[in-house]
Amino acid sequence: MVQIREAKLEDAQALQPLLDQLGYAQSIDFISQKIKAFMHDPHQYIFVAQIEHEVVGFLSLSIIAQIAVEGDFARVAYLCVDEKFRGQKVGQVLLDSAEEIARQRGCDRMELHSSDHRKQAHQFYLAQGYEDAPKYFRKFLD
């Protein structure tokens, strides 16, 4: 059975191979610093999925306030399920948990960005009720 909880500092080691599967190789120290920053920001969450004490996935969530409309929105920045556990509804449980927090925080929608090459992820998100909203702009800052 999949259990969801907020990440703790000691999860950095378990998150490292998951980030690596996404293509983001980072040190345990770097990941620990990021977890610590999330823990001190009430608008940021990192959820981990566990099966029998093993971390098998994670999701990071940001709550973003809106000035022009009543409802805020939530953005999923990263979602990864260990390759060995894909197809077992771990991602669905992570998203469901994030959506529940977003509702509790007054959000009226969820957003996420998924790179063009992640075709399997796109199919997963569509199956979870997300719509393809293709306009996305970015600028890297020096």
VOLODREN-170305 format. One record per residue: x, y, z of N, C-alpha, C in turn. Coordinates in steps of 0.2 Angstrom, whole numbers, plus 5000, padded with zeros to 4 digits. Example, Ala and Ser with C-alpha at 12.3 -4.5 7.8 and 13.67 -1.06 7.14 Angstrom:
<sites>
+------+------+------+-------+-------+-------+------+------+------+
: n_xx : n_yy : n_zz : ca_xx : ca_yy : ca_zz : c_xx : c_yy : c_zz :
+------+------+------+-------+-------+-------+------+------+------+
: 5066 : 4972 : 5039 :  5062 :  4978 :  5039 : 5066 : 4984 : 5039 :
: 5064 : 4989 : 5035 :  5068 :  4995 :  5036 : 5064 : 5000 : 5039 :
+------+------+------+-------+-------+-------+------+------+------+
</sites>
This chain:
<sites>
+------+------+------+-------+-------+-------+------+------+------+
: n_xx : n_yy : n_zz : ca_xx : ca_yy : ca_zz : c_xx : c_yy : c_zz :
+------+------+------+-------+-------+-------+------+------+------+
: 5004 : 4994 : 5000 :  5000 :  5000 :  5000 : 5004 : 5006 : 5000 :
: 5003 : 5011 : 4996 :  5006 :  5017 :  4995 : 5004 : 5022 : 5001 :
: 5009 : 5025 : 5004 :  5008 :  5030 :  5009 : 5012 : 5036 : 5007 :
: 5008 : 5042 : 5008 :  5011 :  5048 :  5007 : 5013 : 5052 : 5013 :
: 5018 : 5056 : 5013 :  5020 :  5060 :  5019 : 5024 : 5066 : 5016 :
: 5025 : 5071 : 5020 :  5030 :  5076 :  5018 : 5037 : 5074 : 5019 :
: 5041 : 5076 : 5015 :  5048 :  5074 :  5015 : 5052 : 5077 : 5021 :
: 5057 : 5073 : 5024 :  5061 :  5074 :  5029 : 5068 : 5075 : 5027 :
: 5072 : 5078 : 5030 :  5079 :  5079 :  5028 : 5083 : 5072 : 5027 :
: 5081 : 5067 : 5031 :  5084 :  5060 :  5029 : 5082 : 5057 : 5023 :
: 5077 : 5060 : 5020 :  5075 :  5057 :  5013 : 5079 : 5059 : 5007 :
: 5084 : 5064 : 5008 :  5088 :  5066 :  5003 : 5092 : 5060 : 4999 :
: 5094 : 5055 : 5003 :  5098 :  5050 :  5000 : 5093 : 5046 : 4995 :
: 5086 : 5045 : 4998 :  5082 :  5041 :  4993 : 5079 : 5045 : 4987 :
: 5079 : 5052 : 4988 :  5077 :  5056 :  4982 : 5083 : 5057 : 4977 :
: 5089 : 5056 : 4979 :  5094 :  5057 :  4974 : 5094 : 5052 : 4968 :
: 5092 : 5046 : 4969 :  5092 :  5041 :  4962 : 5085 : 5043 : 4959 :
: 5080 : 5046 : 4962 :  5074 :  5048 :  4958 : 5075 : 5054 : 4954 :
: 5079 : 5059 : 4957 :  5081 :  5065 :  4953 : 5085 : 5063 : 4947 :
: 5089 : 5058 : 4948 :  5094 :  5055 :  4943 : 5090 : 5052 : 4937 :
: 5084 : 5049 : 4939 :  5080 :  5046 :  4934 : 5077 : 5051 : 4930 :
: 5076 : 5057 : 4933 :  5073 :  5063 :  4929 : 5078 : 5066 : 4925 :
: 5084 : 5065 : 4926 :  5090 :  5068 :  4923 : 5093 : 5074 : 4926 :
: 5092 : 5074 : 4933 :  5094 :  5079 :  4937 : 5099 : 5076 : 4942 :
: 5105 : 5075 : 4941 :  5110 :  5072 :  4945 : 5112 : 5077 : 4950 :
: 5111 : 5076 : 4957 :  5113 :  5081 :  4962 : 5116 : 5077 : 4968 :
: 5120 : 5081 : 4972 :  5123 :  5078 :  4978 : 5117 : 5078 : 4983 :
: 5119 : 5073 : 4988 :  5114 :  5072 :  4994 : 5114 : 5079 : 4998 :
: 5120 : 5082 : 4998 :  5120 :  5089 :  5002 : 5116 : 5094 : 4998 :
: 5116 : 5094 : 4992 :  5112 :  5099 :  4988 : 5104 : 5098 : 4989 :
: 5102 : 5091 : 4989 :  5095 :  5089 :  4990 : 5093 : 5091 : 4997 :
: 5098 : 5090 : 5002 :  5096 :  5091 :  5009 : 5095 : 5099 : 5010 :
: 5099 : 5103 : 5007 :  5098 :  5110 :  5007 : 5091 : 5112 : 5004 :
: 5089 : 5109 : 4999 :  5083 :  5110 :  4995 : 5077 : 5108 : 5000 :
: 5077 : 5102 : 5003 :  5072 :  5100 :  5007 : 5071 : 5105 : 5013 :
: 5077 : 5107 : 5016 :  5077 :  5111 :  5022 : 5073 : 5118 : 5020 :
: 5075 : 5120 : 5014 :  5072 :  5127 :  5011 : 5064 : 5126 : 5011 :
: 5062 : 5120 : 5008 :  5055 :  5119 :  5007 : 5052 : 5118 : 5014 :
: 5055 : 5115 : 5019 :  5052 :  5114 :  5025 : 5051 : 5121 : 5029 :
: 5055 : 5126 : 5027 :  5054 :  5133 :  5030 : 5050 : 5137 : 5026 :
: 5047 : 5135 : 5021 :  5042 :  5139 :  5016 : 5035 : 5136 : 5016 :
: 5031 : 5140 : 5019 :  5024 :  5137 :  5020 : 5020 : 5137 : 5013 :
: 5023 : 5139 : 5008 :  5020 :  5138 :  5001 : 5023 : 5133 : 4997 :
: 5028 : 5129 : 5000 :  5031 :  5124 :  4996 : 5031 : 5117 : 5000 :
: 5030 : 5112 : 4996 :  5029 :  5105 :  4999 : 5033 : 5100 : 4994 :
: 5036 : 5095 : 4998 :  5039 :  5089 :  4994 : 5035 : 5084 : 4998 :
: 5032 : 5080 : 4994 :  5029 :  5074 :  4996 : 5032 : 5068 : 4994 :
: 5033 : 5063 : 4998 :  5036 :  5056 :  4996 : 5031 : 5051 : 4997 :
: 5032 : 5046 : 4992 :  5027 :  5040 :  4992 : 5032 : 5034 : 4995 :
: 5029 : 5031 : 4999 :  5032 :  5025 :  5002 : 5028 : 5019 : 5001 :
: 5032 : 5013 : 5000 :  5029 :  5007 :  5000 : 5033 : 5003 : 5005 :
: 5031 : 5001 : 5011 :  5034 :  4997 :  5016 : 5041 : 5000 : 5017 :
: 5041 : 5006 : 5019 :  5047 :  5010 :  5022 : 5052 : 5012 : 5016 :
: 5050 : 5010 : 5010 :  5055 :  5012 :  5004 : 5052 : 5018 : 5001 :
: 5056 : 5023 : 5000 :  5053 :  5029 :  4996 : 5053 : 5027 : 4989 :
: 5048 : 5027 : 4985 :  5047 :  5025 :  4978 : 5045 : 5030 : 4974 :
: 5044 : 5036 : 4976 :  5042 :  5042 :  4972 : 5042 : 5049 : 4976 :
: 5041 : 5054 : 4973 :  5041 :  5061 :  4976 : 5037 : 5065 : 4971 :
: 5035 : 5071 : 4974 :  5032 :  5076 :  4970 : 5033 : 5083 : 4974 :
: 5035 : 5088 : 4970 :  5036 :  5095 :  4974 : 5030 : 5099 : 4971 :
: 5027 : 5103 : 4976 :  5021 :  5107 :  4975 : 5023 : 5114 : 4977 :
: 5021 : 5119 : 4973 :  5021 :  5126 :  4975 : 5014 : 5129 : 4975 :
: 5012 : 5133 : 4980 :  5006 :  5136 :  4981 : 5007 : 5144 : 4978 :
: 5004 : 5146 : 4973 :  5005 :  5152 :  4970 : 4999 : 5157 : 4971 :
: 5000 : 5162 : 4975 :  4994 :  5167 :  4976 : 4993 : 5171 : 4969 :
: 4987 : 5173 : 4969 :  4985 :  5177 :  4963 : 4982 : 5184 : 4965 :
: 4984 : 5189 : 4962 :  4981 :  5195 :  4963 : 4975 : 5197 : 4960 :
: 4973 : 5194 : 4954 :  4968 :  5197 :  4950 : 4961 : 5192 : 4951 :
: 4962 : 5186 : 4954 :  4956 :  5182 :  4954 : 4956 : 5179 : 4961 :
: 4951 : 5176 : 4963 :  4950 :  5174 :  4970 : 4954 : 5168 : 4972 :
: 4954 : 5163 : 4968 :  4957 :  5157 :  4969 : 4965 : 5157 : 4967 :
: 4969 : 5154 : 4971 :  4976 :  5153 :  4970 : 4977 : 5147 : 4966 :
: 4983 : 5146 : 4964 :  4984 :  5139 :  4960 : 4990 : 5136 : 4963 :
: 4990 : 5130 : 4961 :  4996 :  5125 :  4964 : 5000 : 5123 : 4957 :
: 5006 : 5123 : 4958 :  5010 :  5120 :  4952 : 5015 : 5114 : 4955 :
: 5014 : 5109 : 4951 :  5019 :  5103 :  4952 : 5025 : 5105 : 4948 :
: 5031 : 5105 : 4951 :  5037 :  5106 :  4948 : 5040 : 5100 : 4946 :
: 5040 : 5095 : 4950 :  5043 :  5088 :  4949 : 5039 : 5083 : 4952 :
: 5039 : 5077 : 4948 :  5035 :  5071 :  4950 : 5039 : 5065 : 4947 :
: 5041 : 5061 : 4951 :  5045 :  5055 :  4949 : 5043 : 5049 : 4953 :
: 5041 : 5044 : 4949 :  5040 :  5037 :  4953 : 5046 : 5033 : 4950 :
: 5049 : 5029 : 4955 :  5055 :  5025 :  4953 : 5052 : 5020 : 4947 :
: 5057 : 5019 : 4943 :  5055 :  5015 :  4937 : 5053 : 5008 : 4939 :
: 5055 : 5005 : 4944 :  5053 :  4999 :  4946 : 5046 : 4999 : 4949 :
: 5043 : 5004 : 4950 :  5036 :  5005 :  4953 : 5031 : 5008 : 4949 :
: 5033 : 5010 : 4943 :  5028 :  5013 :  4938 : 5023 : 5008 : 4936 :
: 5017 : 5011 : 4935 :  5011 :  5007 :  4933 : 5007 : 5004 : 4939 :
: 5009 : 5006 : 4946 :  5006 :  5004 :  4952 : 5002 : 5009 : 4955 :
: 5001 : 5014 : 4952 :  4996 :  5020 :  4954 : 5000 : 5024 : 4959 :
: 5006 : 5024 : 4960 :  5010 :  5028 :  4965 : 5010 : 5035 : 4962 :
: 5010 : 5037 : 4956 :  5010 :  5044 :  4954 : 5003 : 5046 : 4955 :
: 4998 : 5042 : 4954 :  4991 :  5045 :  4955 : 4990 : 5046 : 4962 :
: 4992 : 5042 : 4966 :  4991 :  5044 :  4974 : 4995 : 5050 : 4975 :
: 5001 : 5051 : 4973 :  5005 :  5057 :  4974 : 5001 : 5063 : 4972 :
: 4998 : 5063 : 4965 :  4994 :  5069 :  4963 : 4988 : 5070 : 4967 :
: 4985 : 5064 : 4969 :  4978 :  5065 :  4973 : 4980 : 5069 : 4979 :
: 4986 : 5067 : 4982 :  4987 :  5070 :  4989 : 4989 : 5078 : 4988 :
: 4993 : 5079 : 4982 :  4994 :  5086 :  4981 : 4988 : 5090 : 4979 :
: 4983 : 5087 : 4976 :  4977 :  5091 :  4974 : 4973 : 5092 : 4980 :
: 4973 : 5087 : 4985 :  4969 :  5088 :  4991 : 4972 : 5094 : 4995 :
: 4979 : 5095 : 4996 :  4982 :  5100 :  4999 : 4981 : 5107 : 4995 :
: 4981 : 5107 : 4989 :  4979 :  5113 :  4985 : 4972 : 5115 : 4986 :
: 4967 : 5111 : 4987 :  4961 :  5112 :  4988 : 4960 : 5115 : 4995 :
: 4964 : 5112 : 5000 :  4964 :  5115 :  5007 : 4967 : 5122 : 5007 :
: 4971 : 5123 : 5003 :  4975 :  5130 :  5003 : 4971 : 5135 : 4999 :
: 4965 : 5133 : 4996 :  4961 :  5138 :  4993 : 4963 : 5139 : 4985 :
: 4966 : 5134 : 4982 :  4968 :  5134 :  4975 : 4962 : 5131 : 4971 :
: 4961 : 5134 : 4965 :  4956 :  5132 :  4961 : 4958 : 5128 : 4955 :
: 4965 : 5128 : 4954 :  4968 :  5124 :  4949 : 4975 : 5121 : 4950 :
: 4977 : 5116 : 4947 :  4984 :  5114 :  4947 : 4987 : 5115 : 4940 :
: 4993 : 5116 : 4940 :  4997 :  5116 :  4934 : 5003 : 5112 : 4935 :
: 5006 : 5110 : 4929 :  5012 :  5107 :  4929 : 5015 : 5108 : 4922 :
: 5022 : 5107 : 4922 :  5025 :  5108 :  4915 : 5029 : 5101 : 4914 :
: 5029 : 5098 : 4908 :  5032 :  5092 :  4907 : 5036 : 5093 : 4900 :
: 5042 : 5092 : 4900 :  5046 :  5093 :  4894 : 5043 : 5089 : 4888 :
: 5044 : 5091 : 4882 :  5042 :  5088 :  4876 : 5044 : 5080 : 4876 :
: 5050 : 5079 : 4878 :  5052 :  5072 :  4877 : 5049 : 5067 : 4882 :
: 5045 : 5069 : 4887 :  5042 :  5064 :  4892 : 5035 : 5062 : 4890 :
: 5035 : 5059 : 4884 :  5029 :  5057 :  4881 : 5025 : 5052 : 4886 :
: 5028 : 5048 : 4889 :  5024 :  5043 :  4894 : 5021 : 5047 : 4900 :
: 5025 : 5052 : 4902 :  5022 :  5057 :  4907 : 5016 : 5061 : 4905 :
: 5016 : 5063 : 4898 :  5011 :  5066 :  4896 : 5004 : 5062 : 4896 :
: 5005 : 5056 : 4894 :  4999 :  5051 :  4894 : 4996 : 5050 : 4901 :
: 5001 : 5050 : 4905 :  4999 :  5049 :  4912 : 4995 : 5055 : 4915 :
: 4997 : 5061 : 4913 :  4994 :  5067 :  4916 : 4987 : 5068 : 4912 :
: 4987 : 5066 : 4906 :  4980 :  5067 :  4902 : 4975 : 5062 : 4906 :
: 4978 : 5056 : 4908 :  4973 :  5051 :  4911 : 4971 : 5053 : 4918 :
: 4975 : 5058 : 4921 :  4973 :  5060 :  4927 : 4968 : 5066 : 4927 :
: 4966 : 5068 : 4921 :  4962 :  5074 :  4920 : 4965 : 5080 : 4918 :
: 4971 : 5081 : 4917 :  4975 :  5087 :  4915 : 4974 : 5088 : 4908 :
: 4974 : 5094 : 4906 :  4973 :  5096 :  4899 : 4980 : 5099 : 4896 :
: 4981 : 5098 : 4890 :  4987 :  5100 :  4887 : 4986 : 5108 : 4886 :
: 4990 : 5112 : 4889 :  4990 :  5119 :  4888 : 4997 : 5121 : 4886 :
: 4997 : 5121 : 4879 :  5004 :  5121 :  4876 : 5008 : 5128 : 4877 :
: 5005 : 5134 : 4878 :  5009 :  5140 :  4879 : 5013 : 5140 : 4885 :
: 5020 : 5140 : 4885 :  5024 :  5141 :  4890 : 5030 : 5144 : 4888 :
: 5032 : 5150 : 4892 :  5038 :  5154 :  4890 : 5043 : 5153 : 4896 :
: 5049 : 5154 : 4894 :  5054 :  5154 :  4900 : 5060 : 5158 : 4897 :
: 5064 : 5161 : 4902 :  5070 :  5165 :  4901 : 5075 : 5163 : 4906 :
: 5080 : 5160 : 4904 :  5086 :  5159 :  4909 : 5089 : 5165 : 4912 :
: 5090 : 5166 : 4918 :  5093 :  5172 :  4921 : 5100 : 5171 : 4922 :
: 5104 : 5176 : 4921 :  5111 :  5175 :  4922 : 5113 : 5174 : 4930 :
+------+------+------+-------+-------+-------+------+------+------+
</sites>
